Structure formats: structure tokens, C-alpha cells
Amino acid sequence: MKKNLVVIDDESAICQSLEFALEDRYHIYTSINPREALPLFEQLEISLVLLDLKIGLYDGLEVLQDIKRISPNTVIIVMTAYGSIPSSVEAMRKGAFYYITKPFQMEELEVLLKNAEEFYDLHSKVQWLSEELQKVSEGYGLIGKSPAINKIIALIEKTRDINSNVLITGESGTGKEIVARAIHFQGNRCTKRFQTVNCAAIPEKLLESELFGYEKGAFTGATQRKPGQFVLADRGTIFLDEIGEMDFALQSKLLRVVQERKVTPLGSTEEKGIDVRIIAATNCELLKEVKANRFREDLFYRLNVIPIHVPSLRERKEDIPLLTHFFIQKLSERMGKPIDGISREAQQILENYSFPGNVRELQNIVERAIALTNSSHIQKRDLPDEVQGIQTISISDKLIPVYIGESLEQVERKLILYNLTFCGGNRRRTAQMIGIGERTIREKLKRYEKE
């Protein structure tokens, strides 16, 4: 895949000759005015720069620092005349990769660019792996000792190194993405990318280009080519979250990619082969969606090679104490507020609560309690009123408690979350049941997740 390279030099002849010489290897952007070139670094992922140290009235060192402020990972090679080598050394101190003196041979420049490209790839990979490892250390692991969790761990052990497609099911907030990450980062693809696509969060018209990419000019606004998530995930894993929300017409195009492991970017006739493991997740009952002609049966069976079901938190209540203490330790450290634990009374209340929002809701409750408590241990008074008030009421009662003094927003939240739980996490059915739009539910659930 070609990388983006920017040439900044006040001599247009040099810009043109470099563009002609390098256009087969890179997507070239040239500019004789550095101020006009800087917006490129905000709009595109620029891998490499050839920067003249004297650009008319502009100081190349200042331009170099401006580029690094906008795009720290961009690798910059400075071009200089023989008399400017001290400035070149200073440029390297300020973050340049290397320098080349004018006039230079193209063979010399090509070797230098190849080294710079390898450095960029290595640096990007190290940075990405560091970020992913940080996520793992912050809880992208399975927490629990229940039979249900042990069964999932056993499945991960058996399937982590094979390429079969995986379909993860479960209610919202149960940790389906955690399971997907565990499969990837414990498997033989762990050093490659894990690309996540939320099929419900991206508008239908944009999802196709997000998945498969597009060429420059493919549609209005496509000012440069962009690789899709499948290409970015090559040799790694792509995680298609909320797959049940995908438009029926787009499912047909996805089916072809799943079958053939080839993608065709929008605006292109060239197929690109990909080596990618596909993990999909849904909170819908996809077989019911198949019977209702809202999800393709052939796609369902292609994805459902290895099914993994993540149970709701109320189905594995023995894990609540372990999860609670894990979140206390993690969040108290992040928030800079030492908390030693939770009182027995408060812990019992949590274990009796139905958790319509599952593990995600437990994490939010613990974070709120840490923020509010004046004690070294979380107390009953630090828990939300709804958690304390409904501790003896089961979701199976089909009653939603509403208390005097509760705000309309609190009541609305209960209405949505309880009905969502009753509907097994199916947002479409929940929306129909309570008489609001599915998009409205989606937006409100996103807001609840952030609270």
C-alpha cells in the first residue's frame, strides 16, 4: 500500500522532478509554500516528508517543528546545500530523521527513503502495540470465576490460533469486545492489527466506504484514496460489532468478502486480497432476524462458525465481587483517590441488583461511588438510589419501580434499560415495544455509556 509523501521546496522544478521520480512508489504531494502544505498534515496520514531547509523567506527548522507539532510520527528528511550541514545537524536534533545534500543522486535518495519508510512502519507498530497493551493492562481481560466465564476461556484457548470466523452474542455491556480482543491478543495474530468497526454507529451510506475503502474521486468529497478497515486489518483481525444492525443490501457485499477474502474499494475495479480473521458480535437474536428477512441466512452461517455466548451479569452473579474489586483497584488508581474496598452491606446490595446494563453498568456504579465516597471503603450510601431501591425486585416480575422525587430522565433511563433487558438486548424490538425510534434508543444508550 502506497504511503503519502510530501515534498516542500521553493523550487518548483525540484518538486516536479521528485514527483515524477517517486510517483510509482508513493502518493506525492508537493508545495513551494510550507504554509499551504501544513493543512495536509491535519487532513491526511503523511508518512514521509522531503523538506528543504531554506524555502524562500521561510526557515526550514521552524517548518519542521510545525510539522512535528501537527503530526509527530511523520518522518522528515531534510534537503540542504553543502554549506548548510550544521543546520541539518540541528534539524536532526529537532526531530528530523536524516539529511541529504544537494545535488543528490536518486539512488541515494531512494535508499534513504526506504530506510525512513521502515523506521516509520516500525515506530507506528511499536506505538500501536503499546496502546493495545495499555488497553489490556486496563482491563481488556476476562474477569470472573463462574462456569460461564471458564467455558468462554476454554473456547478462546481452543480457537485463538485458527482462522475460523467467530460470532459473539450477548446483551449490551456484557463484554463481547473483551472476548474478541482476548481471542486476537492471545492468538498468533497478536502482533498485527485489531480493527474495530461498530456497524450501528456509522451511517449506512458511509459504512461501505469505511469497510472497503475508496479511491480518489469515487464520490463527492473523496479528495484522496483511503484504505478500508479490511485492508488495514490484513494479517490481523477485524471485529464487526453490532453486525445485526447492518443494512441488508450491504450484507450481500460483506458476504462476498467473507467468502473470497477479497475487497474492491469504491471507485475501483481492482480486487485486493486480504488475510484477515473475522470476529462479529451482536446483541440481536440473529436467527429471528433471519426469519424476519432482516439478516441474510447465508451470511449468518458464514459468520457463525464458532459461536460464543457471553452471559448477562445477572446470570453469573458469583463474578460480581471479583469484578467489583477489580474496578475499585483500577478506577481508584486512575482517579487518584485511594479506596481500599467495599463494605459488606454495599457488596450485598450489588449482588442482589439485576444489572440491566451488565458489566458496563457495574463499572459506572463503582466509578460514581469512588467519586462520591468520603470513606476508605465504598458504603451503601455511595450507591445510586435505583440500585438500593430495586435490590429485591427481579426483572422477571416485569415491573419497573418508579420512586417519588425521581427525575423524568431517570425514569426514562429505567424504562429503556429494563425493556432492553426484557427484549434480550434487541434494540429494534425494544423500540417497537415502547414506541420510539431505534435511532433514538441507540443515541440514548451511547449517552448512558458515557455517564
Secondary structure, DSSP 8 states (H G I E B T S, - for coil): --EEEEEE-S-HHHHHHHHHHHTTTEEEEEES-HHHHHHHHHHS-EEEEEEESEETTEEHHHHHHHHHHH-TT-EEEEEE-GGGHHHHHHHHHTT--EEEESS--HHHHHHHHHHHHHHHHHHHHHHHHHHHHHHHHTT-S----SHHHHHHHHHHHHHTTS---EEEE--TTS-HHHHHHHHHHTSTTTTS-EEEEETTTS-HHHHHHHHHEE-TTSSTT--S-EE-HHHHTTTSEEEEETGGGS-HHHHHHHHHHHHH-EE--BT----EE---EEEEEESS-HHHHHHTTSS-HHHHHHHTTEEEE---GGG-GGGHHHHHHHHHHHHHHHHT----EE-HHHHHHHHHS--TTHHHHHHHHHHHHHHH--SSEE-GGGS-HHHHHTTT--GGG------TT--HHHHHHHHHHHHHHHTTT-HHHHHHHHTS-HHHHHHHHHHHHH-
